[in-house]
Amino acid sequence: MAEHRSMQRAALLDAARSLLSEGGTEALTFPALAERTGLARSSVYEYFRSRAAVVEELCEVDFPVWAAEVETAMALAEDPEGKVEAYVRRQLALVGDRRHRAVVAISASELDAGAREKIRAAHGGLVAMVVEALRDIGHTEPRLAAMLLQGIVDAAVRRIEFGVVEDPAVITDAAVAMALRGVRG
């Protein structure tokens, strides 16, 4: 029974990822989750009390995987500037990934305070990864620089997702160049 519930929960989360990446937060409804998974709508409520609960669990499951991929890319870099470049490039490479699209859609939605705090904390952990590299480059305010660096990444993510003007590789190269010039300054 526990294994069945676990599989159903995983199916609901996978359906939620698909709905978010296809249609944004408006698409994430319990009737849509029920339809995607073949469950009765009332059964969805047995797993999640609200849409915010689905969002919170997606963040708990997906954000660490995403962050681990960024951390692995940074670990392969040979110097602090290479770590900064890897930090930017890996996040932007993940833009097309369904997990990333779901997290971005989630962050744009109207969530309760608890869900927003979990997203902020997860983002804080991502930003914390690059602080040491910025300190090694010689930044006197590495935490502030890391937060501003994430702002460049976030802007590039939105531009890539807009998807009709520039090639994502051009956006990525521009974001990396801007980030590296900024952290050297």
Backbone as JSON Lines, residues from 0, in Angstrom:
{"i":0,"aa":"M","n":[0.82,-1.2,0.0],"ca":[0.0,0.0,0.0],"c":[0.86,1.26,0.0]}
{"i":1,"aa":"A","n":[1.92,1.26,0.81],"ca":[2.8,2.44,0.88],"c":[3.49,2.67,-0.46]}
{"i":2,"aa":"E","n":[3.89,1.59,-1.11],"ca":[4.55,1.71,-2.41],"c":[3.58,2.28,-3.45]}
{"i":3,"aa":"H","n":[2.34,1.84,-3.4],"ca":[1.33,2.35,-4.32],"c":[1.11,3.86,-4.11]}
{"i":4,"aa":"R","n":[1.0,4.28,-2.86],"ca":[0.81,5.71,-2.55],"c":[2.02,6.51,-3.02]}
{"i":5,"aa":"S","n":[3.19,5.96,-2.84],"ca":[4.4,6.65,-3.28],"c":[4.42,6.82,-4.8]}
{"i":6,"aa":"M","n":[4.01,5.78,-5.51],"ca":[3.96,5.84,-6.96],"c":[2.91,6.85,-7.44]}
{"i":7,"aa":"Q","n":[1.77,6.87,-6.76],"ca":[0.71,7.83,-7.13],"c":[1.19,9.26,-6.89]}
{"i":8,"aa":"R","n":[1.85,9.48,-5.76],"ca":[2.37,10.82,-5.43],"c":[3.38,11.25,-6.49]}
{"i":9,"aa":"A","n":[4.27,10.34,-6.88],"ca":[5.26,10.65,-7.91],"c":[4.57,10.96,-9.24]}
{"i":10,"aa":"A","n":[3.52,10.22,-9.57],"ca":[2.78,10.48,-10.81],"c":[2.12,11.85,-10.76]}
{"i":11,"aa":"L","n":[1.58,12.21,-9.61],"ca":[0.97,13.54,-9.46],"c":[2.01,14.65,-9.62]}
{"i":12,"aa":"L","n":[3.19,14.45,-9.04],"ca":[4.25,15.46,-9.17],"c":[4.72,15.57,-10.63]}
{"i":13,"aa":"D","n":[4.83,14.44,-11.29],"ca":[5.23,14.46,-12.69],"c":[4.17,15.18,-13.54]}
{"i":14,"aa":"A","n":[2.92,14.91,-13.26],"ca":[1.84,15.6,-13.97],"c":[1.88,17.09,-13.68]}
{"i":15,"aa":"A","n":[2.17,17.46,-12.44],"ca":[2.26,18.87,-12.08],"c":[3.39,19.56,-12.84]}
{"i":16,"aa":"R","n":[4.54,18.89,-12.96],"ca":[5.66,19.44,-13.74],"c":[5.23,19.71,-15.18]}
{"i":17,"aa":"S","n":[4.56,18.72,-15.76],"ca":[4.11,18.86,-17.15],"c":[3.13,20.01,-17.29]}
{"i":18,"aa":"L","n":[2.17,20.08,-16.41],"ca":[1.18,21.15,-16.48],"c":[1.83,22.52,-16.33]}
{"i":19,"aa":"L","n":[2.75,22.64,-15.38],"ca":[3.42,23.93,-15.17],"c":[4.29,24.31,-16.37]}
{"i":20,"aa":"S","n":[4.99,23.34,-16.93],"ca":[5.87,23.68,-18.05],"c":[5.08,23.95,-19.33]}
{"i":21,"aa":"E","n":[3.92,23.36,-19.46],"ca":[3.09,23.56,-20.65],"c":[2.22,24.81,-20.57]}
{"i":22,"aa":"G","n":[1.68,25.09,-19.39],"ca":[0.7,26.16,-19.3],"c":[0.87,27.13,-18.16]}
{"i":23,"aa":"G","n":[1.99,27.04,-17.44],"ca":[2.19,27.95,-16.3],"c":[1.3,27.58,-15.13]}
{"i":24,"aa":"T","n":[1.28,28.47,-14.16],"ca":[0.57,28.16,-12.92],"c":[-0.93,28.02,-13.1]}
{"i":25,"aa":"E","n":[-1.49,28.71,-14.1],"ca":[-2.93,28.6,-14.32],"c":[-3.33,27.17,-14.69]}
{"i":26,"aa":"A","n":[-2.42,26.45,-15.29],"ca":[-2.72,25.08,-15.74],"c":[-2.7,24.08,-14.59]}
{"i":27,"aa":"L","n":[-2.06,24.46,-13.48],"ca":[-1.95,23.53,-12.36],"c":[-3.22,23.59,-11.51]}
{"i":28,"aa":"T","n":[-4.16,22.69,-11.84],"ca":[-5.41,22.59,-11.08],"c":[-5.6,21.13,-10.68]}
{"i":29,"aa":"F","n":[-6.4,20.93,-9.65],"ca":[-6.65,19.55,-9.23],"c":[-7.42,18.76,-10.28]}
{"i":30,"aa":"P","n":[-8.39,19.35,-10.97],"ca":[-9.04,18.58,-12.05],"c":[-8.04,18.17,-13.14]}
{"i":31,"aa":"A","n":[-7.11,19.07,-13.48],"ca":[-6.11,18.73,-14.5],"c":[-5.17,17.63,-13.99]}
{"i":32,"aa":"L","n":[-4.78,17.71,-12.72],"ca":[-3.93,16.65,-12.15],"c":[-4.66,15.31,-12.18]}
{"i":33,"aa":"A","n":[-5.93,15.34,-11.83],"ca":[-6.73,14.1,-11.83],"c":[-6.81,13.52,-13.23]}
{"i":34,"aa":"E","n":[-7.05,14.38,-14.21],"ca":[-7.16,13.91,-15.59],"c":[-5.85,13.32,-16.08]}
{"i":35,"aa":"R","n":[-4.74,13.98,-15.78],"ca":[-3.42,13.51,-16.24],"c":[-3.02,12.18,-15.62]}
{"i":36,"aa":"T","n":[-3.46,11.96,-14.4],"ca":[-3.03,10.75,-13.69],"c":[-4.07,9.64,-13.69]}
{"i":37,"aa":"G","n":[-5.28,9.96,-14.15],"ca":[-6.34,8.96,-14.14],"c":[-6.96,8.76,-12.77]}
{"i":38,"aa":"L","n":[-6.68,9.65,-11.85],"ca":[-7.27,9.57,-10.51],"c":[-8.56,10.37,-10.47]}
{"i":39,"aa":"A","n":[-9.39,10.07,-9.52],"ca":[-10.56,10.9,-9.27],"c":[-10.08,12.2,-8.63]}
{"i":40,"aa":"R","n":[-10.78,13.28,-8.9],"ca":[-10.38,14.57,-8.34],"c":[-10.28,14.51,-6.82]}
{"i":41,"aa":"S","n":[-11.22,13.81,-6.19],"ca":[-11.2,13.7,-4.73],"c":[-9.96,12.96,-4.25]}
{"i":42,"aa":"S","n":[-9.44,12.06,-5.08],"ca":[-8.23,11.32,-4.7],"c":[-7.0,12.23,-4.67]}
{"i":43,"aa":"V","n":[-6.98,13.23,-5.53],"ca":[-5.85,14.16,-5.54],"c":[-5.75,14.83,-4.18]}
{"i":44,"aa":"Y","n":[-6.88,15.16,-3.58],"ca":[-6.9,15.81,-2.26],"c":[-6.38,14.89,-1.15]}
{"i":45,"aa":"E","n":[-6.37,13.6,-1.39],"ca":[-5.8,12.68,-0.41],"c":[-4.28,12.82,-0.35]}
{"i":46,"aa":"Y","n":[-3.68,13.29,-1.43],"ca":[-2.22,13.43,-1.5],"c":[-1.77,14.86,-1.2]}
{"i":47,"aa":"F","n":[-2.54,15.84,-1.62],"ca":[-2.17,17.24,-1.44],"c":[-3.39,18.03,-0.99]}
{"i":48,"aa":"R","n":[-3.21,18.84,0.03],"ca":[-4.34,19.61,0.56],"c":[-4.65,20.84,-0.28]}
{"i":49,"aa":"S","n":[-3.65,21.3,-1.06],"ca":[-3.84,22.52,-1.85],"c":[-2.83,22.56,-3.0]}
{"i":50,"aa":"R","n":[-3.04,23.5,-3.89],"ca":[-2.09,23.72,-4.96],"c":[-0.74,24.13,-4.4]}
{"i":51,"aa":"A","n":[-0.76,24.95,-3.35],"ca":[0.49,25.38,-2.71],"c":[1.27,24.17,-2.17]}
{"i":52,"aa":"A","n":[0.56,23.17,-1.68],"ca":[1.24,21.96,-1.17],"c":[1.94,21.22,-2.3]}
{"i":53,"aa":"V","n":[1.32,21.19,-3.48],"ca":[1.96,20.56,-4.65],"c":[3.23,21.33,-4.99]}
{"i":54,"aa":"V","n":[3.11,22.65,-5.01],"ca":[4.23,23.53,-5.32],"c":[5.38,23.33,-4.33]}
{"i":55,"aa":"E","n":[5.05,23.3,-3.06],"ca":[6.08,23.11,-2.03],"c":[6.81,21.79,-2.23]}
{"i":56,"aa":"E","n":[6.08,20.74,-2.5],"ca":[6.72,19.44,-2.67],"c":[7.57,19.41,-3.94]}
{"i":57,"aa":"L","n":[7.1,20.04,-5.01],"ca":[7.92,20.12,-6.23],"c":[9.24,20.82,-5.93]}
{"i":58,"aa":"C","n":[9.18,21.9,-5.18],"ca":[10.41,22.61,-4.82],"c":[11.33,21.73,-3.98]}
{"i":59,"aa":"E","n":[10.75,21.02,-3.02],"ca":[11.55,20.15,-2.16],"c":[12.22,19.03,-2.94]}
{"i":60,"aa":"V","n":[11.54,18.52,-3.97],"ca":[12.06,17.41,-4.76],"c":[13.0,17.89,-5.88]}
{"i":61,"aa":"D","n":[12.57,18.92,-6.61],"ca":[13.29,19.31,-7.83],"c":[14.44,20.28,-7.61]}
{"i":62,"aa":"F","n":[14.27,21.21,-6.69],"ca":[15.31,22.22,-6.54],"c":[16.66,21.63,-6.13]}
{"i":63,"aa":"P","n":[16.71,20.67,-5.21],"ca":[18.01,20.09,-4.86],"c":[18.7,19.4,-6.04]}
{"i":64,"aa":"V","n":[17.92,18.79,-6.92],"ca":[18.5,18.13,-8.1],"c":[19.12,19.18,-9.02]}
{"i":65,"aa":"W","n":[18.38,20.24,-9.23],"ca":[18.85,21.35,-10.06],"c":[20.11,21.96,-9.45]}
{"i":66,"aa":"A","n":[20.07,22.23,-8.15],"ca":[21.23,22.82,-7.47],"c":[22.45,21.89,-7.53]}
{"i":67,"aa":"A","n":[22.22,20.59,-7.4],"ca":[23.33,19.63,-7.47],"c":[23.99,19.66,-8.85]}
{"i":68,"aa":"E","n":[23.21,19.85,-9.89],"ca":[23.78,19.93,-11.24],"c":[24.66,21.18,-11.38]}
{"i":69,"aa":"V","n":[24.22,22.29,-10.8],"ca":[25.01,23.52,-10.83],"c":[26.28,23.32,-10.01]}
{"i":70,"aa":"E","n":[26.15,22.73,-8.84],"ca":[27.3,22.5,-7.97],"c":[28.33,21.58,-8.64]}
{"i":71,"aa":"T","n":[27.88,20.55,-9.31],"ca":[28.78,19.63,-10.01],"c":[29.54,20.36,-11.11]}
{"i":72,"aa":"A","n":[28.84,21.19,-11.87],"ca":[29.51,21.96,-12.93],"c":[30.56,22.89,-12.34]}
{"i":73,"aa":"M","n":[30.23,23.51,-11.22],"ca":[31.2,24.41,-10.57],"c":[32.42,23.64,-10.06]}
{"i":74,"aa":"A","n":[32.21,22.45,-9.55],"ca":[33.31,21.65,-9.01],"c":[34.32,21.26,-10.09]}
{"i":75,"aa":"L","n":[33.86,21.17,-11.31],"ca":[34.74,20.8,-12.41],"c":[35.62,21.95,-12.9]}
{"i":76,"aa":"A","n":[35.25,23.17,-12.52],"ca":[36.01,24.35,-12.95],"c":[37.34,24.42,-12.19]}
{"i":77,"aa":"E","n":[38.34,24.96,-12.86],"ca":[39.69,24.97,-12.29],"c":[40.02,26.2,-11.47]}
{"i":78,"aa":"D","n":[39.29,27.3,-11.67],"ca":[39.61,28.52,-10.93],"c":[38.31,29.24,-10.57]}
{"i":79,"aa":"P","n":[38.39,30.27,-9.72],"ca":[37.18,30.96,-9.28],"c":[36.35,31.55,-10.43]}
{"i":80,"aa":"E","n":[37.0,32.13,-11.42],"ca":[36.24,32.67,-12.55],"c":[35.56,31.56,-13.34]}
{"i":81,"aa":"G","n":[36.22,30.43,-13.46],"ca":[35.6,29.28,-14.11],"c":[34.39,28.79,-13.34]}
{"i":82,"aa":"K","n":[34.45,28.87,-12.02],"ca":[33.3,28.48,-11.19],"c":[32.12,29.42,-11.42]}
{"i":83,"aa":"V","n":[32.41,30.72,-11.51],"ca":[31.35,31.69,-11.78],"c":[30.74,31.41,-13.15]}
{"i":84,"aa":"E","n":[31.59,31.18,-14.13],"ca":[31.08,30.88,-15.47],"c":[30.23,29.61,-15.46]}
{"i":85,"aa":"A","n":[30.68,28.58,-14.78],"ca":[29.92,27.33,-14.7],"c":[28.58,27.55,-14.0]}
{"i":86,"aa":"Y","n":[28.58,28.38,-12.96],"ca":[27.36,28.72,-12.22],"c":[26.32,29.32,-13.17]}
{"i":87,"aa":"V","n":[26.75,30.25,-13.99],"ca":[25.84,30.91,-14.93],"c":[25.44,29.94,-16.05]}
{"i":88,"aa":"R","n":[26.43,29.33,-16.68],"ca":[26.13,28.48,-17.84],"c":[25.23,27.3,-17.48]}
{"i":89,"aa":"R","n":[25.48,26.65,-16.35],"ca":[24.69,25.46,-16.01],"c":[23.24,25.82,-15.73]}
{"i":90,"aa":"Q","n":[23.04,26.93,-15.02],"ca":[21.66,27.33,-14.76],"c":[20.93,27.63,-16.06]}
{"i":91,"aa":"L","n":[21.6,28.31,-16.98],"ca":[20.96,28.66,-18.24],"c":[20.77,27.44,-19.13]}
{"i":92,"aa":"A","n":[21.65,26.45,-19.0],"ca":[21.48,25.21,-19.76],"c":[20.25,24.43,-19.27]}
{"i":93,"aa":"L","n":[19.88,24.63,-18.02],"ca":[18.75,23.9,-17.45],"c":[17.39,24.54,-17.78]}
{"i":94,"aa":"V","n":[17.39,25.67,-18.47],"ca":[16.14,26.37,-18.74],"c":[15.12,25.47,-19.45]}
{"i":95,"aa":"G","n":[15.53,24.66,-20.39],"ca":[14.59,23.81,-21.12],"c":[14.12,22.59,-20.34]}
{"i":96,"aa":"D","n":[14.77,22.27,-19.24],"ca":[14.42,21.12,-18.43],"c":[13.05,21.34,-17.77]}
{"i":97,"aa":"R","n":[12.2,20.32,-17.78],"ca":[10.85,20.44,-17.19],"c":[10.9,20.83,-15.73]}
{"i":98,"aa":"R","n":[11.9,20.31,-14.99],"ca":[12.0,20.66,-13.57],"c":[12.22,22.15,-13.42]}
{"i":99,"aa":"H","n":[13.09,22.69,-14.26],"ca":[13.38,24.11,-14.18],"c":[12.15,24.93,-14.58]}
{"i":100,"aa":"R","n":[11.5,24.53,-15.65],"ca":[10.31,25.26,-16.09],"c":[9.25,25.27,-15.01]}
{"i":101,"aa":"A","n":[9.13,24.16,-14.31],"ca":[8.15,24.1,-13.23],"c":[8.52,25.05,-12.1]}
{"i":102,"aa":"V","n":[9.8,25.07,-11.71],"ca":[10.24,25.95,-10.63],"c":[10.05,27.41,-11.02]}
{"i":103,"aa":"V","n":[10.35,27.76,-12.27],"ca":[10.16,29.14,-12.73],"c":[8.68,29.5,-12.72]}
{"i":104,"aa":"A","n":[7.84,28.61,-13.21],"ca":[6.4,28.87,-13.2],"c":[5.9,29.03,-11.78]}
{"i":105,"aa":"I","n":[6.42,28.21,-10.9],"ca":[6.03,28.28,-9.5],"c":[6.39,29.64,-8.91]}
{"i":106,"aa":"S","n":[7.6,30.09,-9.19],"ca":[8.07,31.33,-8.57],"c":[7.27,32.53,-9.05]}
{"i":107,"aa":"A","n":[6.61,32.41,-10.19],"ca":[5.8,33.51,-10.71],"c":[4.37,33.48,-10.19]}
{"i":108,"aa":"S","n":[4.0,32.47,-9.44],"ca":[2.61,32.31,-9.05],"c":[2.3,32.95,-7.7]}
{"i":109,"aa":"E","n":[1.02,33.0,-7.43],"ca":[0.56,33.51,-6.15],"c":[0.58,32.35,-5.17]}
{"i":110,"aa":"L","n":[1.52,32.39,-4.24],"ca":[1.66,31.31,-3.28],"c":[1.48,31.83,-1.87]}
{"i":111,"aa":"D","n":[1.22,30.92,-0.97],"ca":[1.13,31.34,0.42],"c":[2.53,31.62,0.97]}
{"i":112,"aa":"A","n":[2.59,32.22,2.14],"ca":[3.86,32.65,2.73],"c":[4.81,31.47,2.94]}
{"i":113,"aa":"G","n":[4.29,30.32,3.34],"ca":[5.14,29.15,3.58],"c":[5.83,28.68,2.32]}
{"i":114,"aa":"A","n":[5.08,28.6,1.23],"ca":[5.65,28.16,-0.05],"c":[6.68,29.17,-0.54]}
{"i":115,"aa":"R","n":[6.36,30.46,-0.43],"ca":[7.32,31.5,-0.86],"c":[8.62,31.41,-0.06]}
{"i":116,"aa":"E","n":[8.5,31.15,1.23],"ca":[9.7,31.06,2.08],"c":[10.56,29.86,1.68]}
{"i":117,"aa":"K","n":[9.94,28.75,1.35],"ca":[10.7,27.57,0.91],"c":[11.44,27.87,-0.4]}
{"i":118,"aa":"I","n":[10.8,28.57,-1.31],"ca":[11.44,28.92,-2.57],"c":[12.62,29.87,-2.31]}
{"i":119,"aa":"R","n":[12.39,30.88,-1.44],"ca":[13.47,31.82,-1.09],"c":[14.66,31.08,-0.47]}
{"i":120,"aa":"A","n":[14.38,30.16,0.42],"ca":[15.46,29.41,1.07],"c":[16.23,28.57,0.06]}
{"i":121,"aa":"A","n":[15.52,27.93,-0.85],"ca":[16.18,27.13,-1.87],"c":[17.05,28.01,-2.77]}
{"i":122,"aa":"H","n":[16.53,29.16,-3.15],"ca":[17.3,30.09,-3.98],"c":[18.51,30.6,-3.22]}
{"i":123,"aa":"G","n":[18.35,30.83,-1.92],"ca":[19.47,31.27,-1.09],"c":[20.58,30.24,-1.08]}
{"i":124,"aa":"G","n":[20.21,28.98,-1.06],"ca":[21.22,27.91,-1.11],"c":[21.97,27.9,-2.43]}
{"i":125,"aa":"L","n":[21.27,28.19,-3.5],"ca":[21.9,28.26,-4.82],"c":[22.89,29.43,-4.87]}
{"i":126,"aa":"V","n":[22.46,30.58,-4.4],"ca":[23.32,31.77,-4.39],"c":[24.55,31.52,-3.5]}
{"i":127,"aa":"A","n":[24.36,30.83,-2.38],"ca":[25.47,30.57,-1.47],"c":[26.6,29.77,-2.13]}
{"i":128,"aa":"M","n":[26.26,28.98,-3.15],"ca":[27.27,28.16,-3.83],"c":[28.38,29.0,-4.46]}
{"i":129,"aa":"V","n":[28.05,30.19,-4.9],"ca":[29.02,30.97,-5.66],"c":[29.76,32.0,-4.79]}
{"i":130,"aa":"V","n":[29.34,32.15,-3.54],"ca":[29.95,33.15,-2.66],"c":[31.45,32.91,-2.49]}
{"i":131,"aa":"E","n":[31.86,31.68,-2.26],"ca":[33.28,31.39,-2.06],"c":[34.12,31.74,-3.29]}
{"i":132,"aa":"A","n":[33.6,31.42,-4.47],"ca":[34.33,31.76,-5.7],"c":[34.49,33.27,-5.82]}
{"i":133,"aa":"L","n":[33.45,34.02,-5.46],"ca":[33.52,35.48,-5.52],"c":[34.5,36.02,-4.48]}
{"i":134,"aa":"R","n":[34.54,35.39,-3.33],"ca":[35.52,35.77,-2.29],"c":[36.93,35.5,-2.81]}
{"i":135,"aa":"D","n":[37.12,34.36,-3.46],"ca":[38.44,34.0,-4.0],"c":[38.87,34.95,-5.12]}
{"i":136,"aa":"I","n":[37.92,35.5,-5.85],"ca":[38.25,36.47,-6.89],"c":[38.7,37.79,-6.26]}
{"i":137,"aa":"G","n":[38.28,38.03,-5.02],"ca":[38.69,39.24,-4.32],"c":[37.57,40.21,-4.02]}
{"i":138,"aa":"H","n":[36.33,39.75,-4.18],"ca":[35.2,40.63,-3.88],"c":[35.15,40.93,-2.39]}
{"i":139,"aa":"T","n":[34.97,42.21,-2.07],"ca":[34.86,42.59,-0.66],"c":[33.46,42.32,-0.11]}
{"i":140,"aa":"E","n":[32.48,42.22,-0.98],"ca":[31.09,41.92,-0.59],"c":[30.61,40.7,-1.4]}
{"i":141,"aa":"P","n":[31.18,39.53,-1.15],"ca":[30.85,38.37,-1.99],"c":[29.38,37.95,-1.94]}
{"i":142,"aa":"R","n":[28.73,38.1,-0.8],"ca":[27.31,37.71,-0.7],"c":[26.45,38.64,-1.56]}
{"i":143,"aa":"L","n":[26.7,39.94,-1.47],"ca":[25.98,40.9,-2.29],"c":[26.26,40.64,-3.77]}
{"i":144,"aa":"A","n":[27.52,40.41,-4.11],"ca":[27.88,40.13,-5.5],"c":[27.17,38.86,-6.0]}
{"i":145,"aa":"A","n":[27.06,37.86,-5.14],"ca":[26.37,36.62,-5.53],"c":[24.9,36.87,-5.81]}
{"i":146,"aa":"M","n":[24.28,37.7,-5.0],"ca":[22.86,38.0,-5.21],"c":[22.66,38.78,-6.52]}
{"i":147,"aa":"L","n":[23.57,39.71,-6.81],"ca":[23.48,40.47,-8.06],"c":[23.77,39.56,-9.26]}
{"i":148,"aa":"L","n":[24.73,38.66,-9.08],"ca":[25.04,37.69,-10.13],"c":[23.81,36.84,-10.45]}
{"i":149,"aa":"Q","n":[23.09,36.41,-9.41],"ca":[21.87,35.63,-9.64],"c":[20.83,36.46,-10.37]}
{"i":150,"aa":"G","n":[20.83,37.76,-10.16],"ca":[19.93,38.64,-10.9],"c":[20.21,38.6,-12.4]}
{"i":151,"aa":"I","n":[21.5,38.54,-12.76],"ca":[21.86,38.41,-14.18],"c":[21.33,37.08,-14.71]}
{"i":152,"aa":"V","n":[21.52,36.02,-13.95],"ca":[21.04,34.7,-14.37],"c":[19.52,34.71,-14.53]}
{"i":153,"aa":"D","n":[18.82,35.29,-13.56],"ca":[17.36,35.32,-13.61],"c":[16.86,36.1,-14.83]}
{"i":154,"aa":"A","n":[17.53,37.22,-15.13],"ca":[17.14,38.01,-16.31],"c":[17.38,37.21,-17.59]}
{"i":155,"aa":"A","n":[18.5,36.5,-17.65],"ca":[18.81,35.68,-18.84],"c":[17.8,34.54,-18.97]}
{"i":156,"aa":"V","n":[17.41,33.94,-17.85],"ca":[16.4,32.87,-17.88],"c":[15.11,33.4,-18.49]}
{"i":157,"aa":"R","n":[14.67,34.56,-18.01],"ca":[13.42,35.12,-18.56],"c":[13.55,35.4,-20.05]}
{"i":158,"aa":"R","n":[14.72,35.89,-20.46],"ca":[14.92,36.2,-21.88],"c":[14.91,34.92,-22.72]}
{"i":159,"aa":"I","n":[15.55,33.87,-22.23],"ca":[15.55,32.59,-22.95],"c":[14.13,32.05,-23.04]}
{"i":160,"aa":"E","n":[13.4,32.13,-21.95],"ca":[12.03,31.61,-21.95],"c":[11.13,32.41,-22.87]}
{"i":161,"aa":"F","n":[11.42,33.69,-23.05],"ca":[10.66,34.52,-23.99],"c":[10.77,33.89,-25.37]}
{"i":162,"aa":"G","n":[11.97,33.43,-25.72],"ca":[12.22,32.53,-26.82],"c":[11.99,32.95,-28.25]}
{"i":163,"aa":"V","n":[11.77,34.19,-28.55],"ca":[11.5,34.52,-29.94],"c":[12.51,35.49,-30.55]}
{"i":164,"aa":"V","n":[13.41,36.02,-29.76],"ca":[14.3,37.04,-30.3],"c":[15.71,36.49,-30.53]}
{"i":165,"aa":"E","n":[16.43,36.26,-29.46],"ca":[17.81,35.79,-29.59],"c":[17.91,34.28,-29.38]}
{"i":166,"aa":"D","n":[18.98,33.76,-29.93],"ca":[19.36,32.36,-29.71],"c":[19.77,32.21,-28.24]}
{"i":167,"aa":"P","n":[19.35,31.15,-27.56],"ca":[19.75,30.96,-26.16],"c":[21.27,30.98,-25.96]}
{"i":168,"aa":"A","n":[22.03,30.49,-26.94],"ca":[23.5,30.51,-26.8],"c":[24.02,31.95,-26.76]}
{"i":169,"aa":"V","n":[23.41,32.84,-27.53],"ca":[23.8,34.25,-27.53],"c":[23.49,34.87,-26.17]}
{"i":170,"aa":"I","n":[22.32,34.57,-25.64],"ca":[21.93,35.09,-24.33],"c":[22.88,34.56,-23.26]}
{"i":171,"aa":"T","n":[23.18,33.27,-23.32],"ca":[24.09,32.67,-22.33],"c":[25.46,33.32,-22.4]}
{"i":172,"aa":"D","n":[26.02,33.47,-23.6],"ca":[27.34,34.09,-23.74],"c":[27.33,35.52,-23.22]}
{"i":173,"aa":"A","n":[26.27,36.26,-23.49],"ca":[26.17,37.64,-23.01],"c":[26.08,37.69,-21.48]}
{"i":174,"aa":"A","n":[25.3,36.78,-20.91],"ca":[25.17,36.73,-19.46],"c":[26.5,36.37,-18.8]}
{"i":175,"aa":"V","n":[27.22,35.41,-19.37],"ca":[28.53,35.02,-18.83],"c":[29.49,36.2,-18.91]}
{"i":176,"aa":"A","n":[29.54,36.87,-20.06],"ca":[30.45,38.01,-20.23],"c":[30.12,39.11,-19.23]}
{"i":177,"aa":"M","n":[28.85,39.41,-19.08],"ca":[28.44,40.45,-18.13],"c":[28.8,40.04,-16.7]}
{"i":178,"aa":"A","n":[28.54,38.8,-16.37],"ca":[28.84,38.31,-15.03],"c":[30.33,38.38,-14.74]}
{"i":179,"aa":"L","n":[31.15,37.9,-15.66],"ca":[32.59,37.9,-15.42],"c":[33.16,39.31,-15.36]}
{"i":180,"aa":"R","n":[32.68,40.2,-16.22],"ca":[33.13,41.6,-16.13],"c":[32.73,42.19,-14.8]}
{"i":181,"aa":"G","n":[31.53,41.88,-14.37],"ca":[31.03,42.43,-13.11],"c":[31.77,41.91,-11.9]}
{"i":182,"aa":"V","n":[32.08,40.63,-11.88],"ca":[32.75,40.09,-10.69],"c":[34.23,40.48,-10.65]}
{"i":183,"aa":"R","n":[34.8,40.8,-11.78],"ca":[36.19,41.27,-11.8],"c":[36.29,42.71,-11.28]}
{"i":184,"aa":"G","n":[35.2,43.46,-11.5],"ca":[35.21,44.88,-11.12],"c":[35.14,45.04,-9.65]}
